Amino acid sequence: MNRLVTAERALRTAAPHELLDATRRVLAELYAAESAELFLADYSLTALQPVAVLPYTTEPVSVHNSVVGRAFGAQEPVVESADGRVRVHLPVSVRGDRLGVLSVTLPDEDGAEGVLEELAEIARALGHEVVVAERDTDVYLQARRKDRLTLAAEMQWQLLPARSCSRPEYELGAQLEPAYAIHGDNFDWSATADHLMLYVTNGMGEGIEASLLTNLAINALRNARRAGLAIDDQAALADQAVYAHYQGRRYLSVLMFDFDLVTGRVAVVDAGSPQMFRLRNGSVEPVAFEAQLPLGMFEETDYVTQEFRVEPGDRLVFVSDGVHAVAGPQGETYGDAALARAIQSTRLLPAAEVPRAVLRELTGHRGRSLPDDDALVVCLDWHGR
């Protein structure tokens, strides 16, 4: 335990851009580690980028077919041995948000098992410090990029929360594509002791204009939420903010949810095109709500909440129209049936991996790698209390 305290203190006192160097020193001094590398998941969740050469790192590792990627996907330490040495790959995560992997080379294969839990704790501590350090340095944000972000995408990623989150009551995962050139789609969430608020947004337009519209709307919703307002009032105030600026020329669609973590009751405001599908007892079905006007379309729109209930074991999948309405090579839309099959085929995956897997299936339907529109998938696994 004294080693853990020493390691955590060293990470807390390190300069923001020197966290990896501090980790290497700690591991060498306390565990005789020969080397340590930090890999961070890129924006598309397809590669793990080594934090090495900036502004763009070199030799990324695949998330899907590598030992490092296995530790990232399983969220468990993975040990590999060679020539008497052992290399331990440790997930770097913060409250369910999967950041990357810390790979440590130790000289003694026999001694690795005894320190595995301590190394895993150091990897978790490193994750927390990386999140804090990103307020003061671009090192880790740059390391995540295997390509250059468009300006609109830069604005969107800075607006987003984590891509995954977990608590005893639920697990969340979300992903956007094209990751390096997104425009207006967005997701947001915030939790308290007894509530989870979740927002799925389908922005209008392209490029910077779409990103500016979404930024205005999301910050208006957050402003209302942080004032303690219910979601119908949040929608009304955000609607006024968007209309006041654009006068109805631009607007955006949003699905808003307030989950009661104690009872499973959910209040909903459906203001547009994002859709929800529910996997319950092995069956997938779309769940429709009474559609109301998108935010900012008309002045002083009133919004009303609807209710439904989630049960332990439910999986909810939310998609933007860039998923549901995307056309294949022959013009056929993806639609409810294809989405139901995709949700069924990914039912054994954790919530954090479902969005990326659904988007891979969508790419197969589309017949080309780059979409014409933003595609957003959010997955919520409900456990309840």
C-alpha positions as CSV (number, residue, x, y, z in Angstrom):
1,M,0.0,0.0,0.0
2,N,2.9,2.4,0.7
3,R,4.0,1.9,-2.9
4,L,0.6,2.9,-4.1
5,V,0.6,6.1,-2.0
6,T,4.1,7.0,-3.3
7,A,3.0,6.4,-6.9
8,E,-0.2,8.4,-6.5
9,R,1.7,11.3,-4.9
10,A,4.2,11.3,-7.7
11,L,1.5,11.5,-10.3
12,R,-0.4,14.3,-8.5
13,T,2.7,16.4,-8.2
14,A,4.0,15.9,-11.8
15,A,3.7,18.6,-14.4
16,P,0.6,18.0,-16.6
17,H,2.7,17.2,-19.7
18,E,5.1,14.9,-17.7
19,L,2.6,12.3,-16.4
20,L,4.1,9.5,-18.5
21,D,7.7,10.3,-17.4
22,A,6.5,10.4,-13.8
23,T,4.8,7.0,-14.3
24,R,7.9,5.5,-15.8
25,R,10.1,6.7,-12.9
26,V,7.7,5.4,-10.3
27,L,7.4,2.0,-12.0
28,A,11.2,1.7,-12.4
29,E,11.9,2.6,-8.8
30,L,9.2,0.7,-7.1
31,Y,8.6,-2.3,-9.4
32,A,11.9,-2.5,-11.4
33,A,10.0,-2.0,-14.6
34,E,12.1,-1.8,-17.7
35,S,9.7,0.3,-19.7
36,A,6.2,1.7,-19.8
37,E,4.1,3.0,-22.7
38,L,0.8,4.9,-22.6
39,F,-1.7,4.3,-25.5
40,L,-4.7,6.5,-25.8
41,A,-7.8,5.6,-27.9
42,D,-8.2,7.8,-31.0
43,Y,-11.4,9.7,-31.8
44,S,-12.7,6.9,-34.0
45,L,-12.1,4.2,-31.4
46,T,-10.3,2.1,-34.0
47,A,-6.7,2.7,-32.9
48,L,-4.6,3.1,-29.7
49,Q,-2.1,5.9,-30.2
50,P,1.2,5.8,-28.3
51,V,1.9,9.0,-26.4
52,A,5.3,9.6,-27.9
53,V,6.0,11.9,-30.9
54,L,3.9,15.0,-31.1
55,P,1.9,16.6,-32.6
56,Y,1.0,13.3,-34.2
57,T,2.0,10.0,-32.6
58,T,3.5,7.1,-34.6
59,E,2.7,3.4,-35.1
60,P,-0.8,3.2,-33.7
61,V,-2.0,-0.2,-32.4
62,S,-5.3,-1.6,-33.6
63,V,-8.1,-1.7,-31.0
64,H,-9.6,-4.9,-32.7
65,N,-6.7,-7.3,-33.3
66,S,-3.8,-6.6,-30.9
67,V,-2.9,-7.6,-27.3
68,V,-3.1,-4.0,-26.2
69,G,-6.5,-3.7,-27.8
70,R,-7.7,-6.8,-26.0
71,A,-6.9,-5.1,-22.6
72,F,-8.8,-2.0,-23.9
73,G,-11.9,-4.0,-25.0
74,A,-12.1,-6.4,-22.0
75,Q,-11.2,-3.7,-19.5
76,E,-9.1,-6.3,-17.7
77,P,-5.3,-6.6,-17.4
78,V,-3.7,-8.8,-20.1
79,V,-0.3,-10.4,-19.5
80,E,2.0,-11.7,-22.2
81,S,5.4,-13.4,-21.6
82,A,8.5,-13.6,-23.8
83,D,12.2,-14.4,-23.1
84,G,11.6,-14.5,-19.3
85,R,10.1,-11.0,-19.2
86,V,6.5,-10.2,-18.8
87,R,4.5,-7.3,-20.4
88,V,1.4,-6.3,-18.6
89,H,-1.3,-4.3,-20.4
90,L,-3.5,-2.3,-18.0
91,P,-6.7,-0.5,-18.9
92,V,-6.6,3.3,-18.2
93,S,-10.2,4.3,-17.4
94,V,-12.0,6.9,-15.3
95,R,-15.5,6.0,-14.0
96,G,-16.2,3.8,-17.0
97,D,-14.7,6.2,-19.6
98,R,-12.2,4.2,-21.5
99,L,-9.1,6.3,-22.2
100,G,-6.5,3.8,-23.2
101,V,-3.9,1.3,-22.0
102,L,-0.7,1.4,-19.9
103,S,1.8,-1.3,-21.0
104,V,4.5,-2.1,-18.5
105,T,7.5,-4.5,-19.1
106,L,8.8,-6.3,-16.0
107,P,11.9,-8.4,-15.8
108,D,10.5,-11.1,-13.6
109,E,7.7,-13.3,-15.0
110,D,7.1,-14.9,-11.6
111,G,6.7,-11.7,-9.7
112,A,4.3,-10.0,-12.0
113,E,1.2,-11.8,-10.6
114,G,1.8,-10.5,-7.2
115,V,1.8,-6.8,-8.2
116,L,-0.9,-7.0,-10.9
117,E,-3.6,-5.3,-8.7
118,E,-1.2,-2.6,-7.6
119,L,-0.2,-1.9,-11.3
120,A,-3.9,-1.7,-12.2
121,E,-4.5,0.9,-9.4
122,I,-1.6,3.0,-10.8
123,A,-3.1,2.8,-14.3
124,R,-6.4,4.0,-12.9
125,A,-4.7,6.8,-11.0
126,L,-2.9,7.8,-14.2
127,G,-6.3,8.0,-16.0
128,H,-7.6,10.4,-13.4
129,E,-4.5,12.6,-13.7
130,V,-4.7,12.6,-17.5
131,V,-8.3,13.9,-17.3
132,V,-7.2,16.7,-14.9
133,A,-4.1,17.5,-16.9
134,E,-6.1,18.1,-20.1
135,R,-7.2,21.4,-18.7
136,D,-3.6,22.6,-18.8
137,T,-1.9,20.8,-21.7
138,D,-2.7,19.6,-25.2
139,V,-0.3,16.7,-25.1
140,Y,-3.0,14.0,-24.5
141,L,-5.5,15.6,-26.9
142,Q,-2.9,15.7,-29.6
143,A,-1.9,12.1,-28.9
144,R,-5.4,10.9,-29.6
145,R,-5.3,12.0,-33.2
146,K,-4.3,9.7,-36.0
147,D,-5.7,12.3,-38.4
148,R,-6.3,16.1,-38.3
149,L,-9.7,17.2,-36.9
150,T,-11.8,19.7,-38.9
151,L,-12.5,22.9,-37.0
152,A,-16.2,21.8,-36.7
153,A,-15.1,18.5,-35.2
154,E,-12.7,20.2,-32.8
155,M,-15.6,22.3,-31.5
156,Q,-17.9,19.2,-31.2
157,W,-15.4,17.0,-29.3
158,Q,-14.7,19.8,-26.8
159,L,-18.4,20.1,-26.2
160,L,-19.0,16.4,-25.6
161,P,-18.8,14.6,-22.2
162,A,-16.9,11.3,-21.9
163,R,-17.7,8.6,-24.5
164,S,-18.7,6.1,-21.8
165,C,-19.7,6.1,-18.2
166,S,-20.7,3.6,-15.6
167,R,-22.5,3.5,-12.2
168,P,-24.1,0.6,-10.4
169,E,-27.5,1.6,-11.9
170,Y,-26.5,2.0,-15.5
171,E,-23.7,1.9,-18.1
172,L,-23.5,4.3,-21.0
173,G,-21.6,4.4,-24.3
174,A,-21.7,6.7,-27.3
175,Q,-19.8,7.4,-30.5
176,L,-20.0,9.7,-33.5
177,E,-18.8,9.4,-37.0
178,P,-17.1,10.7,-39.1
179,A,-15.0,11.1,-35.9
180,Y,-12.6,13.6,-37.5
181,A,-15.2,15.6,-39.4
182,I,-18.4,15.7,-37.4
183,H,-20.8,18.6,-37.8
184,G,-23.9,19.0,-35.6
185,D,-24.8,15.7,-33.9
186,N,-24.2,15.6,-30.2
187,F,-24.8,13.7,-27.0
188,D,-24.7,14.9,-23.4
189,W,-25.4,13.5,-20.0
190,S,-25.2,14.5,-16.3
191,A,-26.0,12.5,-13.1
192,T,-26.9,13.3,-9.6
193,A,-27.5,11.0,-6.6
194,D,-30.9,9.9,-7.9
195,H,-31.2,11.1,-11.5
196,L,-29.5,10.7,-14.9
197,M,-30.3,13.3,-17.6
198,L,-29.4,12.2,-21.1
199,Y,-29.6,14.3,-24.3
200,V,-29.3,13.0,-27.9
201,T,-29.1,15.9,-30.5
202,N,-29.4,15.9,-34.3
203,G,-28.0,19.3,-35.4
204,M,-29.0,21.0,-38.7
205,G,-26.6,22.0,-41.4
206,E,-22.9,21.3,-42.1
207,G,-19.5,22.4,-41.0
208,I,-18.9,25.4,-38.7
209,E,-22.6,26.6,-38.9
210,A,-23.9,23.2,-37.6
211,S,-21.3,23.2,-34.8
212,L,-22.1,26.7,-33.7
213,L,-25.9,25.9,-33.6
214,T,-25.3,22.8,-31.5
215,N,-22.9,24.6,-29.2
216,L,-25.5,27.3,-28.6
217,A,-28.3,24.8,-27.9
218,I,-26.3,22.4,-25.7
219,N,-25.0,25.3,-23.6
220,A,-28.5,26.7,-23.3
221,L,-29.7,23.3,-22.1
222,R,-26.8,23.0,-19.6
223,N,-27.5,26.5,-18.3
224,A,-31.1,25.6,-17.7
225,R,-30.3,22.2,-16.2
226,R,-27.7,23.7,-13.8
227,A,-30.4,26.2,-12.7
228,G,-32.4,23.2,-11.5
229,L,-35.1,23.2,-14.1
230,A,-37.1,20.2,-15.3
231,I,-36.4,19.0,-18.8
232,D,-39.6,20.5,-20.3
233,D,-38.5,23.9,-19.0
234,Q,-34.9,23.2,-20.2
235,A,-36.3,22.6,-23.7
236,A,-38.3,25.8,-23.6
237,L,-35.4,28.0,-22.6
238,A,-33.1,26.4,-25.1
239,D,-35.7,26.9,-27.8
240,Q,-35.9,30.6,-26.9
241,A,-32.1,30.9,-27.0
242,V,-31.9,29.3,-30.5
243,Y,-34.8,31.2,-31.9
244,A,-33.6,34.5,-30.5
245,H,-30.3,34.1,-32.4
246,Y,-31.5,32.4,-35.7
247,Q,-35.1,33.6,-35.9
248,G,-36.3,30.2,-37.1
249,R,-33.7,30.0,-40.0
250,R,-31.9,27.2,-38.1
251,Y,-33.1,24.7,-35.5
252,L,-32.1,21.3,-34.1
253,S,-33.8,18.1,-33.0
254,V,-33.2,16.6,-29.5
255,L,-34.4,13.7,-27.4
256,M,-34.2,14.5,-23.7
257,F,-34.5,12.0,-20.8
258,D,-34.6,12.3,-17.1
259,F,-34.1,8.9,-15.5
260,D,-35.1,8.3,-11.9
261,L,-32.4,6.0,-10.6
262,V,-34.5,4.8,-7.7
263,T,-37.8,3.9,-9.5
264,G,-36.8,3.5,-13.2
265,R,-39.4,6.1,-14.2
266,V,-38.3,8.3,-17.1
267,A,-39.5,11.7,-18.2
268,V,-39.1,12.4,-21.9
269,V,-39.2,15.4,-24.2
270,D,-39.1,14.4,-27.9
271,A,-38.3,17.5,-29.9
272,G,-37.3,16.1,-33.3
273,S,-35.7,13.2,-35.2
274,P,-33.5,11.1,-32.9
275,Q,-35.0,7.7,-32.3
276,M,-34.9,5.1,-29.5
277,F,-34.9,1.3,-29.6
278,R,-35.3,-1.0,-26.7
279,L,-33.9,-4.5,-26.2
280,R,-35.9,-6.3,-23.6
281,N,-36.1,-10.0,-23.0
282,G,-34.4,-10.7,-26.3
283,S,-36.7,-8.6,-28.4
284,V,-35.9,-5.3,-30.0
285,E,-38.6,-2.7,-30.7
286,P,-38.7,1.0,-31.6
287,V,-40.2,3.1,-28.8
288,A,-42.1,6.1,-30.2
289,F,-42.9,9.3,-28.3
290,E,-45.2,12.2,-29.2
291,A,-43.1,14.4,-31.5
292,Q,-42.9,18.0,-30.7
293,L,-41.2,20.9,-32.5
294,P,-37.4,21.1,-32.9
295,L,-35.7,23.7,-30.7
296,G,-35.6,27.1,-32.3
297,M,-38.2,26.5,-35.1
298,F,-40.8,28.9,-33.7
299,E,-40.9,31.5,-31.0
300,E,-41.8,30.5,-27.4
301,T,-42.8,26.9,-28.1
302,D,-44.2,25.0,-25.1
303,Y,-42.9,21.5,-24.4
304,V,-44.5,18.8,-22.4
305,T,-43.0,15.7,-20.9
306,Q,-44.1,12.1,-21.4
307,E,-43.2,9.1,-19.2
308,F,-42.2,5.5,-19.6
309,R,-40.4,3.0,-17.3
310,V,-37.2,1.1,-17.7
311,E,-36.7,-2.3,-16.1
312,P,-33.4,-4.0,-15.0
313,G,-31.9,-5.7,-18.0
314,D,-33.2,-3.2,-20.5
315,R,-30.8,-1.9,-23.2
316,L,-31.8,1.4,-24.8
317,V,-30.2,2.4,-28.1
318,F,-30.6,6.0,-29.4
319,V,-29.7,6.9,-33.0
320,S,-29.7,10.1,-35.1
321,D,-31.2,10.2,-38.6
322,G,-27.7,9.8,-40.0
323,V,-28.1,6.2,-38.8
324,H,-31.7,5.4,-39.2
325,A,-32.2,7.1,-42.6
326,V,-28.9,6.4,-44.2
327,A,-29.2,5.0,-47.8
328,G,-27.4,2.0,-49.2
329,P,-26.0,1.7,-52.7
330,Q,-29.4,1.0,-54.2
331,G,-31.1,3.8,-52.3
332,E,-32.6,1.5,-49.6
333,T,-32.7,3.1,-46.1
334,Y,-31.2,1.4,-43.1
335,G,-34.4,1.5,-41.1
336,D,-36.0,-0.2,-38.2
337,A,-35.4,-3.8,-39.3
338,A,-31.6,-3.4,-40.0
339,L,-31.2,-1.5,-36.7
340,A,-33.0,-4.2,-34.8
341,R,-30.6,-6.8,-36.3
342,A,-27.6,-4.7,-35.4
343,I,-28.8,-4.3,-31.8
344,Q,-29.5,-8.1,-31.6
345,S,-26.1,-9.0,-33.0
346,T,-24.3,-6.7,-30.4
347,R,-26.4,-7.8,-27.4
348,L,-23.5,-9.6,-25.7
349,L,-21.1,-6.5,-25.9
350,P,-20.8,-4.0,-23.1
351,A,-22.6,-0.7,-23.6
352,A,-19.3,1.1,-24.2
353,E,-18.6,-1.1,-27.3
354,V,-22.1,-1.2,-28.8
355,P,-22.1,2.2,-30.6
356,R,-18.8,1.5,-32.5
357,A,-20.1,-2.0,-33.4
358,V,-23.4,-0.7,-34.7
359,L,-21.6,2.0,-36.7
360,R,-19.4,-0.7,-38.3
361,E,-22.5,-2.5,-39.5
362,L,-23.9,0.7,-40.8
363,T,-20.8,1.2,-42.9
364,G,-21.4,-2.2,-44.4
365,H,-24.9,-1.2,-45.4
366,R,-23.8,2.2,-46.7
367,G,-21.2,0.5,-48.9
368,R,-18.5,3.1,-48.3
369,S,-16.4,4.2,-45.4
370,L,-17.2,7.9,-45.2
371,P,-20.8,8.9,-44.5
372,D,-22.6,11.9,-46.1
373,D,-24.1,12.9,-42.7
374,D,-23.2,12.7,-39.1
375,A,-24.1,9.3,-37.5
376,L,-24.6,9.1,-33.7
377,V,-25.3,6.0,-31.6
378,V,-25.8,6.0,-27.8
379,C,-26.3,2.9,-25.8
380,L,-27.7,2.7,-22.2
381,D,-27.8,-0.5,-20.2
382,W,-30.1,-0.2,-17.3
383,H,-29.4,-2.2,-14.1
384,G,-31.5,-0.3,-11.6
385,R,-31.1,-0.3,-7.8
